[in-house]
């Protein structure tokens, strides 16, 4: 199939408008501003390993994507197999006893511990205690196009 000169010119003339519409659609998600997330408003959703309370997944003034949630991980389970992603994240253990894979070593963490998973570092998280573990996850990426969907 051959494109005529007229069709090519019409296509070129329409291209800036189409690109503008795509850019506008990508930017349409509002920037997260000052927000308070109250525990009583966080609705738990059951998962295969426990439950999750999702807080947000949105751009901010300084990063393309900020994702925050609170996970409950049942005893003897891992959140998922060790993995890597471009985004960086903090895990703040609220309740329970866990181990985190950090820099190639499994390290035991207790309530109040803070774990930083650097970009593209191999990491994992597992509950080694006898009660459910509850932890907060703060995950950010400077580039939403490369941020992986799966988080800890």
N, C-alpha and C positions, 0 to 999 in steps of 0.2 A: 504494500500500500504506500503510495507516494503522497506527501503533503504538499499542497499548492503554496505558492508564495503568499497568497492572501491569507490562508489558514495559519501560516507561520507568523505573519505580522500580527494577526488578531491574537494569537497565543502569546506573543511577546508583549503586546500591549496589556493583556490581562494578567501577566505574571506578577507585576508589583502589587496589584490589589490582592491577589491570592496569597502572596507571601506575607503581606500586611495582616490579612485575616488570620493566617496561621499563627503569626507572632502574637496577635491580640488574644487569640484563644489560649495560648500557652501562658500568657501573663494574666489571665482573668482570675486565677486563684488569688484571693486576697492575701496580703502580707499579714502574718500573725503579729499582732500588737500585744500590749500588756494584757495578760490573761491570768486568771486564777483557776486552778483545777482542784476542786474540793473532793476529798475522798468519797463522801456520801453520794456524789454525782457520777462517780466512775462506775459504769455498769459492767459487771463481769460477764465474759463470754467464754463458755466451756471450749477447751481445746483437747487434743489427744494427750497432752502432757499435763494438763491442769486447767488454767484459765488465763485470760488476758483482759486487761482494762485499757482500751486505747484512748489516748488523750488527744493527740493531734498528729497530722502529717501534712505540713504546709511550709511554704517559703517564709523566711523572715527577712528583715532588712539586711542581714549579712550572709545568709546561706540560702541556697536554692531549695533545700529540704531539711526541715527539722521534724523528726518523728519521735514521739514519746509514748511509752506505755508502761504499765505495771503488770508483771507476769507472776503467776503462781505456778510453781513447778512441783509436781508430786514426788514423794520420796523414791529414790532409786532411779530416777529418770534424768535424761539430758534434754535440754531445750531442742537440740538437733545435733547432727554430727558436726565435728569441727569444720570450720569453713573460713573463707576470707571474703571481704568486700571492701570497696573503695571508701565507704563512709566510716567515720570514726564514731566511737560510742563509749558512754559511761554506763556502768552497771553499779547500782547502789543496793547492797543487800540489806533488806529490812528485817526479815525473819528467816530462820533456818540455818543449816550448815551446807555449804556448797564447795565445789572445786571449780576453778577456772583454769583453762589452758592459756598460759601466757608465756610467750617467748620460748615455746617448746616444753614447758614444764607444767604439770598439774599442781596448783597451789590451793590449799584449803583456805576458805574465807568464811568469816562469821558475821553476824549482824553488825552493821555500821561500816563494813569494808566497802571500798570503792575500787572498781576495776576499770582501767582504761584500755580499750582495744584500739590500737593504732590502725590507720588505713592499710589495708591489704595484709595485715598480720593474721596468721592462723590462730583462731581462738575457738573456745567451746565453753560450755557451762553445764554443770550437772549437780543434782541434789544428792549429797552423800549422807544426809541426815535421816531421821525417822519421822519427821513431820514435814508438811508442805513448806517450801521456801518461797518467800515473797521478795521480789526485787524490782526496782525502778530502772528503766532503760531510757537513756537520752542519746539519740542517734542523729548525726547531722552529716550533710554532704554539701560541699560547695558547688556541686554540679549535678543537678537532678537527672541529667541524661545518663550519667554513669552510676548513680546510686542504685544499689541492688534492692530488689523488692523484699528479700528475706532479711530479717534482722534477728538478733538474739532474743 
